Amino acid sequence: MDENKPRSPTDRRVMVIGAGVAGSAAASALVDLGASVVLVERSRSLGASESIHGNRNVLVLAGTEVIWAERDGKFRMEVEAVQDGCRQRAVHEVDAVILATGLVPIDASLIPEFGLGRHADVISSQQMEQMLRSAGGIRRPSDGGPVSTAVFVQCVGSRVEKRGVPYCSAVCCAVAIDCAIKIKERDPGIGVYILYIDIRTAGKGQEAMYKRARQLDVKFIRGQPALVSKMPHQDRLLVCGENTLLRELYEIPADLVVLSLGLREDPENLDLFRGLGVELDREGLIESAPSALSVMTSAKGVFVAGSASAPMCADEAAAMGVQAAHAASVYLASR
Ligand SMILES: Cc1cc2nc3c(=O)[nH]c(=O)nc-3n(C[C@H](O)[C@H](O)[C@H](O)COP(=O)(O)OP(=O)(O)OC[C@H]3O[C@@H](n4cnc5c(N)ncnc54)[C@H](O)[C@@H]3O)c2cc1C
C-alpha cells in the first residue's frame, strides 16, 4: 500500500473473537464506525450475529476457532475450521483484536460431593434452563419420571479459594430464582429449595423476582449442602447440609438437583491470550484497567468485551461490546 495515501477506515481490520451478545454488538458497532471486521465464532450457530451476516465489511467465520496469535506489527491470527471431518487452518492479519470469548463453567469433577456426572438427576443450571424451554417439561433425566422436589445449589465452585474461582458469578442467583418461579408457575405442587450462601439480586427487577419466589413458597435455606447422595434403596437423591441461620442440619429428599457452577476463562483460550500478550489477573480473569467495565487489556490493540472480562448479564455484555468497538476505533485512528 502507498504509505502517503490516506487510509480509508475499511483498510483497518479488527478481529472480533466470539459471536455472543458482546461480540455481536462489537462487530455491528465497528461496521457503523467504518472498520472492516473478521468475526470468528467457534460454534456453528451465530445467534445475535445473524443480522450482520452478508454485510460486505464483515467476514463471518462460524464453526471456526481462533487457536493462536502472534504480533509482528500487525496481529497474525491463526484460525481452524472443521468441515466434513477435515481441519482447515488459515491465518488472518488484523490491526486490532476484541476478545469476546465469554466464560465457561468450572469442571464439576472438582466438587465430586455434589454428584454432577455421577447421578443423572444432578444437572447444571444451563441444563435446567434447557429443560424449561423444552416441550418435555420438568422430568427426572434418569428415567423421565415426575419431579416432586427440586433443589438448587448456589455458588458451586465460585467464591472459594480452592476447587473453583474466588469471584461471584453475578447472574446465578437471578437465574436460579427465575427457574424456581417457572417451576412453581407450571406446577405449584413441586417443592423448590434454593440453598445459598448470600442471595445477590442487585440487578433491575431482581428484588421483585426474589419476593415473588418467596410468595410462591420457594424455600430459601442459607447453607450449602455437604453431600448429595443416592437415597438407600430408592431412586431419589438426598441433599444433606447445615442451615447456618437456624444452626440445624437439613436432609432434603430430591428428584432433581441443579448446580449453579462457577464460571472461568475457557482453558482452551489461555494459549491464545498468551500469544496476544494478554495477562490474567489474580482471580484468573483477563486483566483490564481497574474500572468496572474497562475494555483495555494489558496488550496494546487488544480489547475485551462481555463476560470474558468478568461475569455479567447480557445487557452489560452488549454495552461493553459497543464500548470495546469505540476503543478499538480510537486506537486504529491513532496509529
Ligand atoms: C446458566 C446461565 C444463565 C444465564 N441467564 C441469563 C439471563 O437470563 N439473562 C442475562 O442477562 N444473562 C444471563 N446469563 C449471563 C449471559 O449468559 C452472559 O451475560 C452473556 O452470555 C455474555 O455474553 P458474551 O458475549 O460475553 O459471552 P458468550 O455469550 O459466552 O459468548 C462467547 C462466545 O465466544 C465463542 N468463543 C470462545 N472462544 C472462542 C475462540 N477461541 N474462537 C472462536 N470463538 C470462541 C464461544 O463459542 C461463545 O459463543 C446467564 C449465564 C448463565 C451461565
The ligand as an ORCA input file, in Angstrom:
! r2SCAN-3c Opt
* xyz 0 1
  C     -26.807    -20.564     33.264
  C     -26.753    -19.120     32.852
  C     -27.926    -18.444     32.628
  C     -27.917    -17.096     32.288
  N     -29.099    -16.430     32.135
  C     -29.071    -15.113     31.868
  C     -30.279    -14.381     31.756
  O     -31.369    -14.934     31.904
  N     -30.198    -13.047     31.477
  C     -29.000    -12.395     31.305
  O     -28.966    -11.196     31.055
  N     -27.831    -13.070     31.410
  C     -27.851    -14.400     31.684
  N     -26.673    -15.083     31.783
  C     -25.420    -14.365     31.502
  C     -25.211    -14.317     29.996
  O     -25.141    -15.654     29.514
  C     -23.938    -13.553     29.685
  O     -24.073    -12.230     30.126
  C     -23.673    -13.495     28.186
  O     -23.684    -14.771     27.608
  C     -22.304    -12.871     27.976
  O     -22.144    -12.726     26.599
  P     -20.714    -12.784     25.939
  O     -20.936    -12.449     24.510
  O     -19.761    -12.002     26.735
  O     -20.221    -14.302     26.087
  P     -20.855    -15.619     25.474
  O     -22.313    -15.484     25.293
  O     -20.360    -16.719     26.336
  O     -20.187    -15.735     24.037
  C     -18.823    -16.052     23.874
  C     -18.667    -16.727     22.517
  O     -17.275    -16.833     22.201
  C     -17.066    -18.045     21.498
  N     -15.630    -18.379     21.632
  C     -14.925    -18.548     22.770
  N     -13.633    -18.785     22.478
  C     -13.518    -18.769     21.123
  C     -12.414    -18.954     20.219
  N     -11.175    -19.199     20.647
  N     -12.659    -18.881     18.880
  C     -13.913    -18.641     18.420
  N     -14.992    -18.449     19.224
  C     -14.805    -18.503     20.567
  C     -17.982    -19.029     22.221
  O     -18.296    -20.131     21.387
  C     -19.201    -18.150     22.524
  O     -20.208    -18.251     21.521
  C     -26.674    -16.429     32.128
  C     -25.459    -17.120     32.320
  C     -25.504    -18.453     32.691
  C     -24.204    -19.183     32.911
*
